[in-house]
Amino acid sequence: MRLVYRNEPCKYCNAYKDVPPQSGGTVHYFRYLPDKGSRNKINEILNYEEGIAMASEVLVNISRDEIERARLLSEYKYIVDTQSKVVQAERNGWKQGQKQGRKQEKLEIAGNLKNSGIPAPQIALWTGLSIEDIAKL
């Protein structure tokens, strides 16, 4: 297959360009698309070239889908992060509760030992509590 180029004034930019005849306004559409100042040229091409207009609509829809996908992904990440923080807080609370429960149990044992007449230094050795804590009982 061989492409035949024509050297004639372009209907979009009035310059002489070597453009494949079957490309129509496609070359100019993609040239002007990133330039926000060339919206009039883009609109002119879209009005003249039906195929490009249909492709442009598909691209707009894909862009909207991508934006929605990014929004949903961000929302999902937020939910997962929130759940992770809740689980971590529960674990920390559980550990703290266990620690407080062990200390309370040691204090109860130390109180029973003190009431039995066992000296404070011996109770401190067995329970791991300080002598000050035992004296407060």
C-alpha positions in Angstrom: 0.0 0.0 0.0 1.3 3.4 -1.0 0.2 6.8 0.5 -0.2 9.6 -2.0 0.4 13.0 -0.6 -1.0 16.2 -1.9 0.6 19.6 -1.8 -2.4 22.0 -1.7 -3.6 24.6 0.8 -5.0 23.2 4.0 -8.6 24.1 4.6 -7.9 24.4 8.4 -4.7 26.5 8.5 -4.4 27.7 4.8 -0.8 26.7 4.7 0.7 24.3 2.1 1.4 21.1 3.9 2.2 17.6 2.7 -0.8 15.8 4.3 -2.1 12.3 3.4 -5.5 12.9 1.7 -7.3 10.3 3.8 -6.3 12.0 7.1 -8.8 14.9 6.6 -8.8 17.1 9.7 -7.3 14.4 12.0 -3.8 15.8 11.8 -5.0 19.2 12.7 -7.3 18.0 15.4 -4.5 16.3 17.3 -2.2 19.3 16.6 -4.6 21.8 18.1 -6.1 19.6 20.8 -3.6 20.5 23.6 -3.7 24.2 22.8 -6.6 25.7 24.7 -6.4 28.9 22.6 -7.3 26.9 19.5 -10.8 25.8 20.5 -12.3 27.5 17.5 -10.1 25.4 15.1 -11.1 22.3 17.1 -14.8 23.1 16.9 -14.5 23.9 13.2 -12.9 20.5 12.6 -15.5 18.8 14.7 -18.3 20.4 12.7 -16.8 19.5 9.4 -15.5 15.9 10.1 -18.2 13.7 11.5 -15.8 10.8 12.2 -13.6 13.0 14.3 -16.6 14.4 16.1 -17.7 10.9 17.1 -14.2 9.9 18.2 -14.0 13.1 20.2 -17.2 12.2 22.0 -15.8 8.8 22.8 -12.6 10.4 24.2 -14.7 12.8 26.3 -16.7 9.8 27.7 -13.5 7.9 28.4 -12.1 10.9 30.2 -15.3 11.1 32.3 -15.0 7.4 33.1 -11.3 7.9 34.1 -12.3 10.8 36.4 -15.1 8.7 38.0 -12.7 5.7 38.4 -10.1 8.0 40.1 -12.8 9.4 42.4 -14.0 5.9 43.3 -10.5 4.7 43.9 -9.8 7.6 46.2 -13.1 6.9 48.1 -12.1 3.2 48.4 -8.7 4.2 49.7 -10.3 6.5 52.3 -12.6 3.7 53.5 -9.7 1.2 53.8 -7.6 3.7 55.6 -10.4 4.5 58.0 -11.0 0.8 58.7 -7.3 0.3 59.2 -7.2 3.1 61.8 -10.2 1.6 63.6 -8.6 -1.8 63.7 -5.3 -0.3 65.0 -7.2 1.7 67.7 -9.0 -1.5 68.8 -5.7 -3.4 69.0 -4.1 -0.6 71.0 -7.1 -0.4 73.3 -7.1 -4.1 73.8 -3.3 -4.1 74.7 -3.8 -1.2 77.0 -6.8 -2.9 78.7 -4.8 -6.1 79.1 -1.9 -4.2 80.7 -4.2 -2.4 83.1 -6.0 -5.7 83.9 -2.6 -7.3 84.7 -1.6 -4.4 87.0 -5.0 -4.5 88.7 -4.6 -8.3 89.3 -1.1 -7.8 90.7 -2.4 -5.1 93.1 -5.2 -7.5 94.3 -2.7 -10.3 94.8 -0.3 -7.9 96.6 -3.2 -6.7 98.8 -4.0 -10.3 99.8 -0.4 -11.1 100.5 0.0 -7.9 102.6 -3.2 -8.8 104.6 -1.6 -12.2 105.2 1.3 -10.5 106.9 4.0 -11.0 104.2 6.6 -8.2 104.2 6.5 -5.6 101.4 9.9 -6.4 100.0 8.9 -10.0 99.5 5.6 -9.0 97.9 7.5 -6.7 95.5 9.8 -9.5 94.5 7.0 -11.9 93.8 4.6 -9.4 92.0 7.0 -7.1 90.3 5.3 -4.1 91.9 7.2 -1.3 93.6 7.3 -1.0 97.4 5.6 2.4 97.1 2.6 0.7 95.3 2.4 -2.0 97.9 2.6 0.6 100.7 -0.5 2.4 99.2 -2.6 -0.8 99.6 
